[in-house]
């Protein structure tokens, strides 16, 4: 992904806001299963399949920082299609996933901006639409929405003049309200500052969610 930095100075305050705009695209892989009205479909889309199975993908982050804290908005939308066989029957699954997360981030260690450690807490909103169709059999579709509370941390290390490494981990859900039983995320990126106010990041991100509601013919599951 690419970072664009914008600095906004406060008129009556010594604090300056630094804004980072990050449009990004992950060469995503989705592995798991979804259940709608007790009909289960496996979703297994590897890195090599994502371009053919991805109908639409929009992703981006906006982060605002001061010396004391930061606010991060991270959102993505993916529309995916996959087909597989279950007991000799072809099952088509269409999956639309929208995730939007808002975090408050507070620094706990800062070695002159070379080595930074931060803690974070926030809310992760999910909107998942599932459409399962068995050839020659019944189909089902459903839309599920929920919000997960998450806590975690970030680490940033400037290890060369124009390079940095960033890591993030978080965990949440915990079965609170209508949220997931568990969701967690691990990410690591290398950043190359190739021009003033511009950075290109390359890395890996793993995001997992496990949620189930209902029982019997009304059971709904998202395990991705």
N, C-alpha and C positions, 0 to 999 in steps of 0.2 A: 504494500500500500504506500501511498504518497502522503506526506505531512506538509501542510502549509501553515506557517506561523504568522499570526497577526497580534500585535501588541497594542493594547488600549490603555492609555494613562487616565487615572482618575483625576477629575478637575479639582475636587476639594479633599483629596485623600492621597497619602503617600503610597498607597498600594497601587500596583499596576497589574492589570489583567493581561495574561498572555493566552491567546486562543490558538488551538491546534485543530485544523480541519483535515480529516483523514478519510478520503474515499478509498475503499479497498476491495479487493477480490481474493477470496481464498479458493484454491483449487480443492473444492470440498469433496469429502467422501461421507456418505450417510449409511450407517449400518444399524439395523435394529428391527423392530416390528411395531405395527399399529393394530389395534383391535377396535372395531366398530360394531356394536350390537352383537357381540360374541363372534363376529367374523374376523379372523386374524390374517394379516398379510405380512410377509417378510419384506423388508426394504433393505436392499444391499446394492448400493451404488458406489463403486470404487472411483479412485482418481481418474482412471482411464475412461470411465463412463459418464463423468459428470457433464461434459459438454454436450453429449447426445441426449442425456436424460434431464438436463436442466432446461426448463422452459423459460425461466426468468430469474435473474439474481440481482439484487440491489443491496449494497452494504456501505456503511460509513460510520464515522465517529466524529464527535465534536467535544473538545475538552477545553475548559477554561481554568486557568491557574493563577493563584496569587502566591505570596511567600508562605501563607498560613494553611491553605487548603486548595483543593481542586474539585471540580465538578465534571463528570464524564457522562456523555450520552452516547451509547453504542447501539446501533440498530442494524438488522438485516432482514431481507425477505428473499425466500427461495421457493420457487414452484418446481416440483420434481414429479417425474413419472417413472414407474418401474413395473415390470411384469415378471412373474415367476410361476412355477407349477407347484400345486399342493394336491397330493393324491391323484395325480394325472390330470387335474383340472387347471387350466390357465387362470391366474388371478392377476388382474390389473389393479395397481394402486396409484392414485394421484395424491400427492402430499404438498400442501401449501403451508409454509412455516414463516411466521413473522415473530421476531424477537426484538424487544426494545428494553434497554437497561439504563437506569439512572443511578450513578454512584456518587457518594461523597468520599473524598480521598484526603487523608491527613498524613503529612510527613512525620516520621518518628526518628529518622537519622538522615543527616545531610552533610557529607564531607566535601564542602565547597562545590556542590553540584556534580562531583565526580562519581561518588558512590551514594545512592539514595535508596532509602527503604521507606515504604508507605503502607499504612493500613487503610482498608476501605470497607464500606458497607453500602448496600443499596437494594433496589427492587428490580427484579427481572420479570418482564411481562411476556407471556407467550400467547400466540393465537395460532392454532393448528387446525387446519381443515383436512379431513381424510375422506377419500372416496374410494371404496373398494368394490370391484366388480368381478364376479366369477363368471367366466364364459359358460352360457347354458344354465346359469343358476341365479340366485338372488344377489342383489347388490345392496350396499349400504353407504351412507355418507353422514358425516357428523362434523361439527365445529366445536372445539374446546378452547376456552380461555382461562388463564389463571395467572397468578402473580406469586413469585418466589422471593423471599428475603434471602440475600446472600451476604457473606462476610469473607474477607480475604486480604491479600496483600500484594504489593508490587515491589520490584527491585530493579534499579537502573544502574549500570556501570559504564562510564566512559573509558574505554580501554585503549583508544588511539585518538589521534587528532580529529579525524572526521568519522569515527565509528563509535557506536555504543551497543550494549546488549541490554534487553529488557525482558523480565520474566514476571508472570502474573499467575496467581492461583486463587481460587475461591471455592466455597462450598455453601449450599443452601437448601431450601425446600423444607426438609425435616417434617413433612406431612402437616404443616400448619395450614389451617383453613382448607381451601380447595386446591392448595399447591401440590407440588410433586413430593414423592417420598424422599427423593434426593436429586440434586443437580450439582454438578461441579465443573470446573473449567481449569485447564492448564494451558499456558501459552508462553512461547519464547520467541523473540525476534531480534535480529541484527539490524541496526539502523545506519545508513550511509548518508551523511550530510554533504550532499554533492553540490549545493549552491546555497546562497544566503536565503534563509527562511524556507528551504526545501529539504526534505529528507525522504529517502526511499527505504522501506522496511521489508525484510524478508524473514519468514519464520514459520512456525507450526503452532496450530491451535487445536485443542481437543475440548469439546463441549458435550456434556452428557446430561440427559434428563430421563428420569424414571417416574412415571405417574400412572395411576390406575384409579378408576372410579366405577361404582356399580358392581353388579354381580349377575350371573346367568345371562339371559339374552340381552340385558341392558348394559353389559360390561363394556367399558371404554378404557383403552390403554394407549400410552405413548411411551415407548422405550427406545430412545434414539441416542 
